[in-house]
């Protein structure tokens, strides 16, 4: 069976999507990166291979913060940024989508589409408030499984006002509300509302948010956040079926487009599961830029270098 593989390597999770050449999703995988992206990619691909027999991979795409590393490991045909990958996946699964709210483990973004074309976007990777990691932290502090966070918030009848502009202030305000006797359900829903306001006032500032609006990324699993966005925007929020692996789905679709333009795939095959990958880095002092150059060795041989602005290292021929 001819398939397309998309891999989204993020700071918190590594996601893999398996699609047929017509763009239908066959299988998906969501695993924790745990600070070891190479092992996560190998482990994820091994699980996909075990769950699906007789795969003929005709295209591979990578995205996410670790897309360059994953792309070299896999031999990717398409290495694209998260904005492009998420937009392509959203337009494929919800063709009339006009606004994408995406909140992941450590960043958030908004993408504005018109007629399936990205016309505007914004990202926030400097503030933890509203991200999956912050919600994980608060759930752990309250001894509540993150899977039931949304259920707790959903039971709220009178949400309290929480300061959500800063993760530190939000946590302090939550503690204050707990000490004054407010119900946990009302505090959690108040937090969700605060984080939704923070997102719209920062990432969504000045953006023309129009329906249909879809909510994707790991945080979309939190029903409390979905409810908060619906209350503030006064419109229905769509959570697509593959909300947590949309980047990987988009990467696979982009690999399919590349396949249509070029014959053959660069995919290195499932032998990479047994390969030895060693990443290193050094500071180039060839000019005042002092670029941090990343070198990836495969089986003790240099396979690629990137990170330099001038191409001195990245453009060197490899065997």
C-alpha positions as CSV (number, residue, x, y, z in Angstrom):
1,X,0.0,0.0,0.0
2,X,1.4,3.4,-1.0
3,X,1.3,5.8,1.9
4,X,2.4,9.3,2.9
5,X,4.0,9.9,6.3
6,X,3.9,13.2,8.2
7,X,6.0,13.8,11.3
8,X,5.5,16.8,13.7
9,X,8.3,17.1,16.2
10,X,7.4,19.6,19.0
11,X,8.9,20.4,22.3
12,X,6.2,18.4,24.2
13,X,4.9,15.8,21.7
14,X,6.0,14.0,18.6
15,X,3.1,13.2,16.3
16,X,3.0,10.9,13.3
17,X,0.2,10.7,10.7
18,X,-0.1,7.9,8.0
19,X,-2.2,8.9,5.0
20,X,-3.0,7.1,1.7
21,X,-2.1,8.9,-1.5
22,X,-5.7,10.3,-1.8
23,X,-5.2,12.1,1.5
24,X,-7.3,9.9,3.8
25,X,-5.9,9.4,7.3
26,X,-5.1,5.8,8.0
27,X,-3.3,5.9,11.3
28,X,-2.0,8.5,13.8
29,X,0.3,8.5,16.8
30,X,0.8,11.0,19.6
31,X,3.7,10.4,21.9
32,X,5.7,12.6,24.3
33,X,9.0,13.9,23.1
34,X,10.5,14.0,26.6
35,X,13.5,16.1,25.4
36,X,14.7,13.3,23.1
37,X,13.4,14.0,19.6
38,X,15.6,11.4,17.8
39,X,14.4,8.6,20.0
40,X,10.8,9.8,19.8
41,X,10.9,9.8,16.0
42,X,12.5,6.3,15.9
43,X,10.0,4.9,18.5
44,X,7.0,6.5,16.8
45,X,8.0,5.2,13.4
46,X,8.6,1.7,14.8
47,X,5.1,1.7,16.3
48,X,3.5,2.8,13.0
49,X,5.3,0.1,11.2
50,X,4.2,-2.6,13.7
51,X,0.6,-1.5,13.5
52,X,0.5,-1.3,9.6
53,X,1.9,-4.1,7.4
54,X,3.2,-3.9,3.9
55,X,3.8,-0.2,3.8
56,X,5.3,1.4,0.7
57,X,6.3,5.0,1.8
58,X,6.1,7.3,-1.3
59,X,6.5,10.6,0.6
60,X,7.6,11.9,3.9
61,X,7.1,15.4,5.4
62,X,8.2,17.0,8.6
63,X,7.2,20.0,10.6
64,X,7.5,21.5,14.1
65,X,10.4,22.9,16.0
66,X,12.4,19.8,15.3
67,X,11.5,19.5,11.6
68,X,15.0,20.0,10.3
69,X,16.5,17.3,12.5
70,X,13.6,14.9,11.7
71,X,13.8,15.7,8.0
72,X,17.4,14.7,7.8
73,X,16.8,11.5,9.9
74,X,14.0,10.4,7.8
75,X,15.0,11.7,4.4
76,X,12.0,14.0,4.1
77,X,10.7,15.2,0.8
78,X,9.0,18.3,2.4
79,X,10.3,20.2,5.4
80,X,7.8,22.9,6.2
81,X,7.0,25.3,9.1
82,X,4.1,24.8,11.4
83,X,1.9,27.6,10.0
84,X,1.9,26.0,6.5
85,X,1.4,22.5,7.8
86,X,-1.5,23.3,10.2
87,X,-3.2,25.5,7.5
88,X,-3.0,22.7,4.8
89,X,-4.4,20.1,7.2
90,X,-7.2,22.3,8.4
91,X,-8.2,23.3,4.9
92,X,-8.1,19.6,3.8
93,X,-10.3,18.4,6.7
94,X,-12.6,21.4,7.1
95,X,-12.6,23.0,3.6
96,X,-14.5,26.2,4.5
97,X,-12.3,27.0,7.6
98,X,-11.6,30.7,8.1
99,X,-9.9,30.8,11.5
100,X,-7.5,28.4,13.2
101,X,-6.8,28.6,16.9
102,X,-3.8,26.3,17.6
103,X,-2.4,25.9,21.1
104,X,0.3,23.4,21.8
105,X,2.6,22.4,24.6
106,X,4.8,25.5,24.7
107,X,3.4,28.0,22.1
108,X,0.3,29.2,20.5
109,X,-0.7,30.5,17.1
110,X,-3.6,31.9,15.1
111,X,-4.0,31.4,11.3
112,X,-6.5,33.4,9.2
113,X,-7.5,31.8,5.9
114,X,-9.7,33.0,3.1
115,X,-10.6,30.5,0.3
116,X,-8.1,28.0,1.8
117,X,-5.2,30.6,1.5
118,X,-3.4,31.9,4.5
119,X,-3.8,35.7,4.6
120,X,-2.6,36.4,8.1
121,X,-1.1,34.7,11.2
122,X,0.6,35.3,14.5
123,X,2.6,33.2,16.9
124,X,3.4,33.5,20.6
125,X,6.3,31.4,21.9
126,X,7.5,33.7,24.7
127,X,4.6,33.4,27.2
128,X,3.7,30.2,29.0
129,X,0.2,31.3,29.9
130,X,-2.4,29.3,28.1
131,X,-0.1,26.6,26.8
132,X,-0.4,22.9,27.5
133,X,2.6,22.9,29.8
134,X,1.0,25.6,32.0
135,X,-2.3,23.7,32.2
136,X,-0.4,20.5,33.0
137,X,1.4,22.3,35.8
138,X,-1.8,23.7,37.3
139,X,-3.6,20.3,37.1
140,X,-0.7,18.6,38.8
141,X,-0.6,21.3,41.5
142,X,-4.3,20.7,42.2
143,X,-3.9,16.9,42.0
144,X,-6.3,16.7,39.1
145,X,-5.6,14.4,36.1
146,X,-5.1,16.7,33.1
147,X,-7.6,14.4,31.2
148,X,-10.4,15.5,33.6
149,X,-9.4,19.2,33.7
150,X,-12.1,20.1,31.2
151,X,-14.8,18.0,33.0
152,X,-14.1,19.9,36.2
153,X,-14.3,23.3,34.4
154,X,-17.5,22.2,32.7
155,X,-19.3,21.8,36.0
156,X,-18.7,25.4,36.9
157,X,-21.8,27.6,37.4
158,X,-20.2,30.8,38.6
159,X,-16.6,31.1,37.2
160,X,-14.4,33.5,39.2
161,X,-12.3,36.2,37.6
162,X,-8.6,35.1,37.2
163,X,-5.8,37.3,36.0
164,X,-4.5,35.5,32.9
165,X,-2.0,37.9,31.3
166,X,1.0,36.2,33.0
167,X,1.5,32.5,34.1
168,X,3.0,33.6,37.4
169,X,0.1,36.1,38.2
170,X,-2.5,33.5,37.1
171,X,-1.1,30.9,39.5
172,X,-1.0,33.5,42.3
173,X,-4.5,34.5,41.7
174,X,-5.7,30.9,41.6
175,X,-4.1,30.3,45.0
176,X,-5.7,33.4,46.4
177,X,-9.2,32.3,45.1
178,X,-8.6,28.9,46.7
179,X,-7.8,30.4,50.0
180,X,-10.9,32.5,50.0
181,X,-13.1,29.4,49.6
182,X,-14.1,29.3,45.9
183,X,-14.9,26.0,44.4
184,X,-12.2,24.3,42.3
185,X,-14.7,24.0,39.3
186,X,-15.3,27.7,39.3
187,X,-11.5,28.5,39.6
188,X,-10.7,26.2,36.7
189,X,-13.3,27.6,34.5
190,X,-12.2,31.1,35.4
191,X,-8.7,30.1,34.5
192,X,-9.9,28.8,31.1
193,X,-11.7,32.1,30.5
194,X,-8.6,34.1,31.5
195,X,-6.3,32.1,29.2
196,X,-8.8,32.4,26.3
197,X,-8.9,36.2,26.8
198,X,-5.1,36.3,27.0
199,X,-4.8,34.4,23.7
200,X,-7.3,36.7,21.9
201,X,-5.8,39.9,23.3
202,X,-2.2,38.9,22.3
203,X,-2.0,36.3,19.6
204,X,-5.4,37.3,18.1
205,X,-5.0,41.0,18.5
206,X,-6.1,42.9,15.4
207,X,-7.1,39.6,13.6
208,X,-10.4,39.3,11.8
209,X,-11.7,36.1,13.5
210,X,-14.5,34.7,11.4
211,X,-16.5,31.4,11.4
212,X,-15.9,28.6,10.9
213,X,-13.3,28.6,13.7
214,X,-11.5,25.4,14.4
215,X,-9.5,24.6,17.5
216,X,-6.5,22.3,17.2
217,X,-3.3,21.4,19.1
218,X,-3.1,19.3,22.3
219,X,-5.0,21.9,24.4
220,X,-8.1,21.4,22.1
221,X,-8.8,18.2,24.1
222,X,-9.6,20.5,27.1
223,X,-13.4,21.1,27.0
224,X,-13.0,23.9,29.4
225,X,-10.8,25.9,26.9
226,X,-13.3,25.1,24.1
227,X,-16.2,26.4,26.2
228,X,-14.3,29.5,27.1
229,X,-13.5,30.4,23.5
230,X,-17.2,29.8,22.5
231,X,-18.4,32.1,25.4
232,X,-16.0,34.9,24.4
233,X,-16.3,34.6,20.6
234,X,-20.0,33.9,20.7
235,X,-19.7,31.2,18.0
236,X,-19.3,27.5,17.7
237,X,-15.8,26.2,17.9
238,X,-15.0,23.1,15.8
239,X,-12.5,20.5,17.2
240,X,-11.5,18.3,14.2
241,X,-11.1,14.6,14.6
242,X,-7.3,14.7,14.4
243,X,-7.0,17.9,16.4
244,X,-3.8,16.8,18.2
245,X,-1.9,15.6,15.1
246,X,-2.9,18.3,12.6
247,X,0.7,19.4,12.0
248,X,1.7,15.8,11.0
249,X,-1.4,15.5,8.7
250,X,-0.4,18.7,7.0
251,X,3.2,17.6,6.6
252,X,2.0,14.3,5.0
253,X,-0.2,16.2,2.6
254,X,2.7,18.6,1.7
255,X,4.8,15.5,1.0
256,X,2.1,14.3,-1.3
257,X,2.2,17.6,-3.2
258,X,6.0,17.3,-3.5
259,X,5.6,13.7,-4.7
260,X,3.3,14.9,-7.5
261,X,6.0,17.4,-8.7
262,X,9.0,15.0,-8.4
263,X,9.5,11.3,-9.1
264,X,10.6,9.2,-6.2
265,X,11.0,9.8,-2.5
266,X,14.1,10.7,-0.4
267,X,12.8,8.5,2.4
268,X,15.7,6.6,3.9
269,X,13.6,3.5,4.7
270,X,12.8,1.8,7.9
271,X,16.5,0.9,8.4
272,X,16.7,4.2,10.3
273,X,15.1,2.5,13.2
274,X,18.5,0.8,13.8
275,X,20.8,3.7,12.8
276,X,22.9,5.6,15.3
277,X,22.2,9.3,15.3
278,X,24.6,11.8,17.1
279,X,23.8,15.5,17.1
280,X,26.5,18.0,18.0
281,X,26.8,21.8,17.8
282,X,29.5,24.4,17.8
283,X,29.9,28.1,17.4
284,X,31.4,29.3,14.2
285,X,33.8,32.2,14.7
286,X,34.3,32.9,11.0
287,X,32.5,36.2,11.3
288,X,30.8,38.4,13.9
289,X,27.5,36.5,13.6
290,X,28.9,33.7,15.7
291,X,26.3,31.2,14.3
292,X,25.4,28.1,16.3
293,X,26.0,25.3,13.8
294,X,24.3,22.0,14.3
295,X,26.0,18.8,13.0
296,X,24.2,15.5,12.7
297,X,26.2,12.3,12.4
298,X,24.5,9.1,11.2
299,X,26.5,6.0,12.1
300,X,29.5,8.2,13.0
301,X,29.6,10.0,9.6
302,X,28.5,13.6,9.2
303,X,25.2,13.6,7.3
304,X,24.2,17.3,7.5
305,X,24.9,20.7,9.1
306,X,22.6,23.6,9.5
307,X,22.2,26.9,11.4
308,X,24.8,29.0,9.6
309,X,23.6,32.1,7.8
310,X,26.2,32.2,5.1
311,X,26.1,28.5,4.0
312,X,29.7,27.9,4.8
313,X,28.9,24.6,6.7
314,X,25.4,23.7,5.4
315,X,26.4,23.8,1.7
316,X,29.3,21.5,2.1
317,X,28.9,18.3,-0.1
318,X,28.2,15.1,1.8
319,X,29.0,11.6,0.7
